[in-house]
Amino acid sequence: MTLFDEGRTAWPRTGGVMRIRFILFNAYLGGGTVRTVFNTAGLLAARGHEIEVVSVYRHREKTRFPVPPGVVLRVLTGQAFDTGWRGGPAAVARRVGQGALRRLPSVVTPREESRSRQYNAAGDLALRRYLRSVHDGVVVTTRSGLNLALARWARPGVITVAQEHLHLRAHSEGLQRRFRDSYGRLDALVTLTERDRDQYRELLGPDARIVAVPNAVAVEHDGPALSRHDNVAVAAGRLSRQKGFDLLIRAWRRVGEQHPDWKLHIFGSGPRHDRLQARIDKLGLGDRVQLMGFTEELEEELSRAALFILSSRFEGLPMVLIEAMNLGTPVVAFDCPTGPAELVEDGVTGLLVEPLKVKALAGAINRAIEDPELRAAMGKAGQQRVRELNPGAVADHWERLLEELFAAHSAGLRGIGDESVSVDP
């Protein structure tokens, strides 16, 4: 299976500059969605387009990842990091009013949305004002709550694109019904995998304008390889239930029975930190499993790792898996929906494991540990596999989609159900 249509050249450039706005829930978080949106925004800015990344919320002073050159970052609502009572009475009153609204729950974001409790009325108001202020160009939203808001509030002259970073079946049936009822107002839906594209087409109908565009590798790694640790495996991601680190820790207890000299380093932060640490302590793995926290040098950690492990219960197309393979790090991954199977060919570019099976995961890790030649071969093959995710190819696909949507608007066509313009067969 290929992530791109075979035999098709890049869409011919019109020479025009597109104004494109990506809306994130919170651009100051450290997760894969932020990283991949910044990557895509940077690629399109480098091609001369006017790019703005909009963060509905903000919880810290600086972003975890650098804002790409040529990209403007706008914040709609969040903490005030300019301490003091600056700006006079009107500015102070606005801050006080926003503080009150932040304490009220969102009335727009559906409760089924995974971050619904983190949305609030201040964000609702700011997002609506922003979307109603945009009269042209492209708006791309990046999670279900934002996608539904875009369908509800975007002006007719704006090209609207919903991007899905999870997979359809990860959403509740109630939320899927919301998609079916609302996404028809949008111009296109972008998924990360072909499998998810097909599932959304079943939900939205055969004429739905849906395209699979995978995450881009930020930089191809062609430099000299760093010396790898002999006995360190790495996992990375938000410390949440989705990432399955509880399953990985249980598997590592089995790994330790045969390979007590191997260590597992888990990078990331999140709400399950204390629960995971308690599990590590309960299983007596404190000297073999470490929660390393968030790192800005994940690429180096992946480069030095002898093995990367993806234990997620579900994904979209996991950026950290792409990064590990791009660096030549051999991978072991649950064949979770969706993403890993589109990159990992079992025994060739990595090892695929039946989802949620702790014993099978431990067995695959042991197999990789005990066969250094297999690890080396998988690392090399995996690196070659992800070369099709090079920045140029991903940028070409975004430009092709957006130029087709501009053409559809010029012809007076819009809506995800139009079959007059399609981006994939």
C-alpha positions in Angstrom: 0.0 0.0 0.0 1.3 3.5 -0.8 0.4 6.6 1.0 0.4 8.6 -2.2 -1.2 8.0 -5.6 1.3 6.3 -7.8 2.2 7.6 -11.2 1.0 11.2 -10.6 3.2 14.2 -10.8 3.0 17.2 -8.6 0.0 19.5 -9.4 1.1 22.3 -11.7 1.8 25.5 -9.8 -0.4 28.5 -10.6 2.2 30.9 -9.4 -0.2 32.5 -7.0 0.4 33.0 -3.3 -2.2 31.3 -1.0 -3.1 32.7 2.4 -3.4 29.6 4.7 -4.3 29.5 8.3 -3.9 26.4 10.5 -5.9 26.4 13.8 -4.5 24.4 16.7 -6.1 23.7 20.0 -2.9 24.8 21.8 0.3 25.5 19.9 2.2 25.5 23.1 1.8 21.8 23.8 4.5 19.3 23.0 2.6 16.6 21.2 2.7 15.2 17.7 -0.1 17.3 16.3 1.6 20.6 17.1 4.9 19.3 15.6 3.4 18.1 12.4 1.3 21.2 11.9 4.4 23.3 12.4 6.2 21.1 9.9 3.5 21.5 7.2 3.2 25.2 7.9 6.9 25.7 7.5 7.0 23.7 4.2 4.3 25.9 2.7 5.8 29.1 4.0 9.1 28.1 2.4 7.2 28.0 -1.0 6.1 31.6 -0.6 2.6 31.2 0.8 1.3 33.4 3.6 1.0 31.1 6.6 -0.5 31.8 10.0 -0.8 29.3 12.8 -3.6 30.1 15.2 -3.6 28.8 18.8 -7.0 29.0 20.4 -5.4 28.5 23.9 -2.0 29.1 25.5 -0.7 27.8 28.8 2.9 28.8 28.8 5.1 31.6 27.6 7.1 29.9 24.9 6.2 27.2 22.4 7.7 23.7 22.9 8.8 23.6 19.2 10.3 26.5 17.3 7.9 28.4 15.1 9.1 27.9 11.5 10.6 30.8 9.5 7.9 32.7 7.6 5.1 31.5 9.8 3.1 33.9 12.0 1.8 32.6 15.3 -1.4 34.1 16.7 -2.9 33.4 20.1 -6.7 33.9 20.6 -6.9 33.4 24.3 -4.8 32.2 27.2 -2.9 33.2 30.2 -1.5 36.7 30.4 2.3 36.5 30.6 2.8 40.2 30.7 2.5 40.6 34.4 1.1 43.7 36.0 -1.9 45.9 35.2 -0.8 47.2 31.9 -3.0 48.7 29.2 -5.3 50.9 31.2 -8.8 50.2 32.6 -10.2 48.8 29.4 -7.4 46.3 29.0 -7.7 45.3 32.6 -11.5 44.8 32.2 -11.0 42.6 29.2 -8.5 40.4 31.1 -10.9 40.1 34.0 -13.8 39.3 31.7 -11.7 36.6 29.9 -10.8 35.2 33.3 -14.4 34.7 34.2 -15.2 33.1 30.8 -12.3 30.7 31.2 -14.0 29.3 34.2 -17.2 28.5 32.2 -17.3 25.3 30.1 -17.4 25.4 26.3 -20.9 25.3 24.9 -19.6 24.5 21.4 -17.2 21.6 21.8 -19.0 18.2 22.1 -18.5 16.4 25.3 -17.3 13.4 23.4 -14.2 15.3 22.2 -11.2 14.1 24.2 -10.1 17.5 25.3 -13.6 18.9 25.8 -13.0 19.7 29.5 -10.0 21.9 28.4 -12.1 24.1 26.1 -14.0 27.0 27.7 -16.4 29.8 26.9 -13.5 32.3 26.4 -12.1 30.0 23.7 -15.6 29.7 22.1 -16.0 33.4 21.9 -12.4 34.0 20.6 -12.6 31.3 18.0 -16.0 32.5 16.7 -14.8 36.0 16.5 -11.7 34.9 14.6 -13.5 32.7 12.1 -16.1 35.4 11.4 -13.3 37.9 10.8 -11.7 35.7 8.0 -13.1 36.5 4.6 -10.7 34.8 2.2 -8.0 32.2 1.8 -7.9 28.8 3.5 -8.6 27.7 7.1 -7.4 24.3 8.2 -8.6 23.0 11.6 -6.8 20.2 13.3 -9.1 18.3 15.7 -12.7 17.4 15.8 -14.0 20.2 18.1 -12.3 22.8 15.9 -13.5 21.1 12.7 -17.1 21.3 13.9 -16.6 25.0 14.8 -15.2 25.7 11.4 -18.2 24.0 9.8 -20.5 26.1 11.9 -18.9 29.6 11.7 -16.8 29.9 8.6 -17.8 32.5 6.0 -18.8 31.4 2.5 -15.8 33.0 0.8 -13.3 30.9 2.8 -12.0 27.5 1.8 -12.5 25.2 4.7 -10.4 22.1 5.4 -10.8 19.7 8.3 -7.6 17.7 9.2 -8.0 14.5 11.3 -5.0 13.5 13.4 -6.7 10.5 15.0 -8.7 7.8 13.2 -12.5 7.7 12.8 -13.1 4.7 15.0 -11.3 6.5 17.9 -14.3 8.8 18.1 -17.6 7.9 19.7 -20.7 7.0 17.7 -22.3 10.3 18.8 -19.3 12.3 17.6 -19.3 10.4 14.3 -23.0 11.4 13.8 -21.9 15.0 14.4 -19.3 14.6 11.6 -21.9 13.2 9.2 -24.3 16.0 9.9 -21.7 18.9 9.8 -18.7 18.0 7.6 -20.8 18.5 4.4 -20.4 22.2 4.9 -16.7 21.9 4.6 -14.7 21.8 1.4 -12.4 18.9 2.2 -11.3 16.5 4.8 -7.6 15.5 5.1 -6.7 12.2 6.9 -3.3 10.8 7.6 -3.8 7.3 6.2 -5.6 5.7 3.3 -7.4 3.3 5.6 -8.9 6.2 7.5 -9.8 8.0 4.3 -11.8 5.0 3.2 -13.6 4.8 6.6 -14.5 8.4 6.4 -15.8 7.9 2.9 -18.1 5.2 4.2 -19.4 7.6 6.8 -19.7 10.7 4.6 -20.7 9.1 1.3 -18.9 8.1 -1.9 -18.7 11.7 -3.3 -16.9 13.1 -0.2 -13.8 15.1 -1.1 -11.3 13.3 1.2 -7.5 12.9 0.7 -4.9 11.1 2.7 -1.8 13.2 3.2 0.7 11.8 5.7 2.8 13.7 8.2 6.1 15.0 6.7 9.5 14.1 8.0 10.9 17.4 9.0 14.5 16.7 7.7 15.9 13.7 5.9 18.7 12.2 8.1 21.7 11.7 5.8 24.4 12.6 8.3 26.7 10.2 10.1 24.8 7.9 12.6 25.3 8.6 16.3 26.7 5.8 18.3 23.8 3.7 19.6 23.3 2.5 23.1 23.7 -1.2 23.3 20.8 -1.8 25.6 18.4 1.2 25.7 14.9 1.1 24.1 13.0 4.4 23.8 9.2 5.2 23.7 7.8 8.7 23.4 4.5 10.5 23.5 2.0 12.1 25.8 1.6 10.2 29.0 -2.1 9.4 28.3 -4.1 6.2 28.0 -3.9 6.4 24.2 -0.2 5.8 24.1 -0.4 2.5 26.0 2.6 3.0 28.2 0.9 1.0 30.9 0.9 -2.0 28.5 4.5 -1.4 27.6 5.6 -1.3 31.3 3.8 -4.6 31.8 5.6 -6.0 28.8 8.9 -4.8 30.0 8.6 -6.8 33.1 8.6 -9.9 30.9 11.5 -8.5 28.8 13.5 -8.0 32.0 13.2 -11.6 33.0 15.3 -12.5 29.9 17.3 -9.3 29.5 17.8 -7.6 32.8 20.5 -5.4 31.4 18.2 -3.7 29.0 16.5 -0.3 30.0 13.4 1.4 28.8 13.3 5.3 28.6 9.9 6.8 28.1 9.9 10.5 27.0 6.9 12.7 27.4 4.7 14.5 29.9 1.0 14.2 30.7 -1.8 13.3 33.1 -0.8 9.7 33.7 2.7 10.4 35.0 2.0 9.5 38.6 -0.1 6.5 37.7 2.7 5.1 35.4 5.3 5.8 38.0 3.3 3.9 40.6 3.0 0.9 38.2 6.8 1.0 37.6 7.4 1.0 41.4 4.8 -1.7 42.1 6.5 -4.0 39.5 9.9 -3.3 40.9 11.2 -1.9 37.6 12.6 1.3 38.9 16.1 0.4 37.8 15.0 -0.7 34.3 12.2 1.7 33.3 12.4 5.5 33.6 10.0 8.3 32.9 12.3 10.8 31.3 9.9 13.8 30.9 9.5 16.0 27.9 12.7 16.6 25.9 13.5 19.1 23.1 16.2 16.7 21.9 14.0 13.7 21.0 15.7 13.3 17.7 19.1 12.7 19.4 17.5 10.2 21.9 15.9 8.3 19.0 19.2 8.3 17.1 21.0 6.7 20.0 18.4 4.2 20.9 18.9 0.5 20.0 15.1 0.1 19.6 12.0 2.3 19.4 8.7 0.9 20.7 5.2 2.1 19.8 2.6 0.7 22.3 -0.4 2.9 21.4 -4.0 1.8 21.6 -4.8 4.0 18.6 -3.2 6.6 16.5 -3.6 8.7 13.3 -0.2 8.4 11.7 2.3 8.6 14.6 4.9 11.2 13.9 7.3 9.7 16.4 7.3 6.4 14.6 8.1 8.2 11.3 10.9 10.1 13.1 12.4 6.9 14.5 12.3 5.1 11.2 13.8 8.2 9.4 16.8 8.0 11.8 17.3 4.3 11.1 16.1 3.2 14.6 14.5 -0.3 14.4 10.9 -0.3 15.6 8.5 -2.6 17.3 4.9 -1.4 17.1 1.4 -2.5 18.0 -0.6 -2.8 14.7 -3.1 -0.4 16.2 -5.6 1.6 14.1 -4.3 3.4 12.2 -0.9 4.1 10.7 1.7 1.6 11.8 0.7 -1.0 9.2 1.1 1.6 6.4 4.7 2.1 7.4 5.8 -1.2 9.1 6.1 -4.4 7.1 6.5 -7.1 9.7 10.0 -8.5 9.8 11.2 -6.1 7.1 10.9 -2.5 8.2 10.0 -3.4 11.8 8.0 -5.8 13.9 4.2 -5.5 14.0 2.4 -6.9 17.0 -1.3 -7.7 17.6 -2.8 -4.7 19.4 -3.1 -4.7 23.2 -1.3 -8.1 23.5 1.2 -7.6 26.3 2.8 -11.0 26.0 3.1 -10.7 22.2 4.7 -7.2 22.6 7.3 -8.6 25.0 8.0 -11.5 22.6 8.6 -9.1 19.7 10.9 -6.9 21.8 12.9 -10.0 23.0 13.2 -11.1 19.4 14.6 -7.8 18.4 17.0 -7.7 21.3 18.3 -11.2 20.6 19.0 -10.5 16.9 21.2 -7.5 16.3 21.5 -8.3 12.6 17.7 -8.2 12.3 17.7 -4.8 14.1 20.2 -3.4 11.7 18.4 -4.7 8.6 15.0 -3.3 9.9 16.5 0.0 10.7 18.0 0.4 7.2 14.8 -0.8 5.5 12.6 1.4 7.7 14.7 4.5 6.8 14.2 3.8 3.2 10.5 3.3 3.6 9.8 6.7 5.0 11.7 8.5 2.3 8.4 8.8 0.4 7.3 11.1 3.3 9.9 13.7 2.3 8.9 17.3 2.7 8.7 18.1 -1.0 6.2 15.3 -1.6 4.0 16.3 1.3 4.1 20.0 0.3 3.2 19.0 -3.3 0.1 17.2 -2.1 -1.1 20.1 0.1 -0.6 22.5 -2.8 -2.5 20.2 -5.2 -5.4 19.9 -2.8 -5.7 23.6 -2.1 -5.3 24.6 -5.7 -8.1 22.2 -6.7 -10.3 23.7 -3.9 -9.5 27.2 -5.2 -10.6 26.1 -8.6 -13.8 24.6 -7.2 -14.6 27.9 -5.5 -13.9 29.9 -8.6 -16.4 27.6 -10.4 -19.0 28.2 -7.7 -18.7 24.7 -6.2 -18.1 24.0 -2.5 -19.0 21.4 0.1 -17.4 18.1 0.9 -20.0 16.2 -1.1 -19.2 17.8 -4.5 -17.9 15.2 -6.9 -16.9 17.7 -9.6 -13.4 18.1 -8.1 -11.6 15.2 -6.5 -8.1 14.8 -5.1 -7.9 11.1 -5.2 -9.5 8.4 -7.4 
